[in-house]
């Protein structure tokens, strides 16, 4: 009935009932049944000082609607007289808030229960101020969430342990027990599950709760059996599981109206089952059968079962309104979690001690095995290397003195010894793979770099061009996630196998991406294999049965090892096809790198592995190139200029390590992630002291970068230290043949690296000091030559024109004072000062040649302050006057120009003299050819040392000569002081 119907009909029958309680009691049995409808009314006088009130219900079966002062404020489900009228059950706690407008509260609660065995207000209703009710509700929700979390988290943890150790099913049963108990808790008390999934019918949730209770009993029994079979013998476990299974079936197939009856039947079975377990555990303890536990742990376990029984009894009393609240379930939760966890910890502790003891024994045995293998391999390798080296030395030293048969026998000895040495290495790897003791270090990398590095080594193993090695794998396209060194070992084995059995033609490598894998194909035009050989190919004991062109048999272990390595990395090695006398095709299948791994790899290569403070900004390095010997370089803490080291490596982690190694050293670090960028940096930074170069890089290998550097820099001008993970004789040989100064194998000791870099630096500094002294010597050669001519002119004028002789003497004094002040190690001054010297020289020459000599200057104003190497213009002007103009009677004119174009300072000296013959012009600047042009060679060499480019000279016989100097103006410092001579 609505509040309006109650107020308008004062003759309604009224009955006072006890709340909380179900309807069917002694007082109400003749009035209302448990399945029916009813309306509760309560009038409360309220304190007017409190304006907002709240009301909280816990358990009203099975639907309700709440009115306060005639207004509906909340409901749970939809109370109605019948299902046709819209009855819908939903038993969830309800919290409502309402104002106190009239000083009293008329509370009316409509209740309907058509599908449960008892109805009414089953638990307390709480009325109070808004803050009090809200605080109580939040605490109740928080308490339930905490309880559920304390069950779910251990459940997840122990389930994860089971996944790692599936033989220990106790973890699985305990995790399922935790999950079941969490669901039971979520459907009781505040009914968090019902509120989250309010679209589910209440009776369906009730079915789920009962099924979960039955399953929790089964999981508890199975857990006890895992802790000790004597706790719950198998026949009793079958009884418990059978009863609970029957309960599950009944609750699943029972009609909705009969669910409450099934619940009444199955409810006591939970208590009986746990009581049965408690009795069985008690009997086992009495008989001193503790299973995997000791006596104390077994008693602890029995107490836990008894607490579960008390928890179930407490829940029944609570839901039948016998008690108002219960705290035993939370106590049971804490006790069970702590107890079971302690039991598992104890088991793990005991197992760990046993495992530790066994591990020590295994470690000792493994150590003995490793020592045996190491000692045996060394015992084999030492005489084998002696045989190889001695036989090779005899063959090389006495080549031509032996008969053909003797040379073939020596070659056989070398080939067999090498094969046996390789077999020793293969046996060690093969044994490690079979014992699963070989450690792999997978990472994302570009396969092109590894393949190219292998080809660089193997192409020098055979002389001549009979077999071509072709790499068809493009750089930057195929990335795999595998161990890079082991991948390289696979490629070495496959390529080496192909080279052994290929007399002419080609060995080609190509790749493709198929269904999440990268497939690398190695195809050759060799002798091929028949069906019998193909079947025994990867069994580790195959050889072709015939001697190939390299005079060696194949052990077959290389292919077996390659297949096992690929399998360990999640891939495979297999034969595509092979035909006798036509060739073979092998394939390496490895998982393609995931998108996230490729992104991380690219981010690392872009420098995102470290903060900007740790790795220098490449753009900053490019925008501010420095010139050796000039201000603006990299200055150390002690005020000295830092030497530059270029690190070339495609792995940012390696660059970071090298940066940290040299952090406290007087070096400035530049870096590049591939060969092209390294060559670009070398063009910009001409003053780099040392290059640390990684061998395996995508695209251009370290060997190729080394060769390209040596095309421009000698082995003394720019030392190169190769860094690589391989130190085979072939690797070292190809490294030195490419132009490297030294070789260091990864992983290396930082002290050794510093020592090697220090040695290379001292070698370079010694060469540079020698070059500087030679430069100073060449520069000093200019002075006597010019001084003799100048003094002759002044002496001749002293008798005829004393005033002019004084002016010329002042010009000579200015010239000599300036040139004497030039430091050979810091020989730079401004263009303005250089021009003033040229003008002093020109005045002296004009006094000698008079009207035969004309000189014009065209100097851009903004270029005058730029600092350039000292005395690079005057020798050229002198050469133009002495050898170009004054060798003809009419003389001529010299034009001197300086301007800035495209960030370059262009200095041009142009004369209209006799010119230089073409054949002489081609050898004019050659240092080893004596042409008499000491000044030009001096200037050219100094420009090359500083800027990497020398003079550009063009001349036409009879028409004159043009000499051009191009000096990078960007980064050249400006001189602000005034020179009054210019």
PyMOL commands that set and color helices and strands:
alter all, ss='L'
color gray80, all
select helices_A, chain A and resi 3-8+130-164+169-186+192-196+202-227+234-253+256-286+295-319+328-397+404-434+447-458+484-500+531-535+557-568+595-605+618-623+652-661+675-684+702-710+729-737+750-798+802-820+831-852+861-863+874-885+918-922+934-947
alter helices_A, ss='H'
color red, helices_A
select strands_A, chain A and resi 36-45+52-57+60-61+63-68+71-76+94-99+104-113+120-121+125-129+442-446+467-471+479-483+505-514+517-524+572-579+583-591+643-648+667-672+688-694+719-724+742-745+828-830+853-859+867-869+892-901+904-911+952-956+960-968
alter strands_A, ss='S'
color yellow, strands_A
deselect
rebuild
show_as cartoon
